[in-house]
């Protein structure tokens, strides 16, 4: 999990040596008003998947995106903060 004061928490999971991000976290950090729709519209099918995640409410299915999906959301964002988010991800995450 990565945490940033402006962008919040980004949950991650490593599968077969590849880091996947929880799509909802990325979309919300980028300011998309509908995180689910943003992932659906902007991330290609081969760049997303589903994993089980333990939450306080029990185990839930989470949509995860790979690095390519992450950049698809960043490049599709019209918000000025997307550039700063991209810099944070590429330099620290």
C-alpha positions as CSV (number, residue, x, y, z in Angstrom):
1,X,0.0,0.0,0.0
2,X,1.3,3.5,-0.9
3,X,0.1,6.6,0.8
4,X,0.3,10.2,-0.3
5,X,-1.1,13.2,1.6
6,X,-2.9,14.6,-1.5
7,X,-3.8,11.5,-3.3
8,X,-4.6,9.1,-0.4
9,X,-3.9,5.4,-0.3
10,X,-3.2,3.2,-3.3
11,X,-3.7,-0.5,-2.5
12,X,-1.5,-2.9,-4.4
13,X,-1.2,-6.6,-4.8
14,X,1.7,-8.5,-6.3
15,X,0.8,-11.4,-8.6
16,X,3.5,-13.5,-10.2
17,X,6.0,-10.7,-9.6
18,X,3.8,-8.0,-11.2
19,X,2.4,-5.1,-9.1
20,X,-1.4,-4.5,-9.7
21,X,-3.2,-1.5,-8.3
22,X,-6.8,-1.4,-7.1
23,X,-8.5,0.5,-9.9
24,X,-10.9,2.3,-7.7
25,X,-8.1,3.8,-5.6
26,X,-6.3,5.1,-8.7
27,X,-9.4,6.5,-10.3
28,X,-10.4,8.3,-7.1
29,X,-6.9,9.7,-6.6
30,X,-7.1,11.1,-10.1
31,X,-10.4,12.8,-9.3
32,X,-12.7,10.7,-11.6
33,X,-16.3,11.3,-10.4
34,X,-17.3,7.6,-11.2
35,X,-14.3,5.4,-10.5
36,X,-15.9,2.2,-11.7
37,X,-16.9,3.8,-15.0
38,X,-13.4,5.3,-15.4
39,X,-11.8,1.9,-15.2
40,X,-14.4,0.4,-17.5
41,X,-14.0,3.0,-20.2
42,X,-10.3,3.9,-20.1
43,X,-8.5,0.6,-19.2
44,X,-8.2,-2.1,-21.8
45,X,-9.5,-5.6,-20.8
46,X,-6.0,-7.1,-20.9
47,X,-4.8,-4.5,-18.4
48,X,-7.3,-5.3,-15.7
49,X,-8.4,-8.2,-13.6
50,X,-10.2,-9.2,-10.4
51,X,-8.8,-10.4,-7.1
52,X,-10.3,-11.1,-3.6
53,X,-9.5,-8.6,-0.9
54,X,-10.1,-8.8,2.8
55,X,-11.9,-5.8,4.1
56,X,-13.5,-4.9,7.4
57,X,-16.9,-5.9,5.8
58,X,-15.5,-9.3,4.7
59,X,-13.8,-10.6,1.6
60,X,-14.7,-8.6,-1.6
61,X,-13.9,-8.7,-5.2
62,X,-11.7,-5.8,-6.3
63,X,-10.9,-4.7,-9.9
64,X,-7.2,-4.4,-10.2
65,X,-5.1,-2.8,-13.0
66,X,-1.6,-3.2,-14.1
67,X,1.0,-0.5,-14.9
68,X,-0.4,0.0,-18.4
69,X,-3.9,0.4,-17.0
70,X,-2.5,2.9,-14.4
71,X,-1.1,5.1,-17.2
72,X,-4.3,4.8,-19.3
73,X,-6.2,6.4,-16.4
74,X,-3.5,9.0,-15.9
75,X,-3.4,10.0,-19.6
76,X,-7.2,10.0,-19.8
77,X,-7.6,12.4,-16.9
78,X,-8.2,16.1,-17.7
79,X,-7.4,17.2,-14.2
80,X,-4.2,19.3,-13.5
81,X,-3.4,17.0,-10.6
82,X,-2.9,14.1,-13.0
83,X,0.6,15.3,-13.9
84,X,1.6,15.6,-10.3
85,X,0.1,12.1,-9.6
86,X,2.1,10.7,-12.6
87,X,5.2,12.2,-11.1
88,X,4.6,10.7,-7.7
89,X,3.9,7.3,-9.1
90,X,6.9,7.2,-11.4
91,X,9.3,8.6,-8.8
92,X,8.1,6.9,-5.6
93,X,5.7,4.1,-6.2
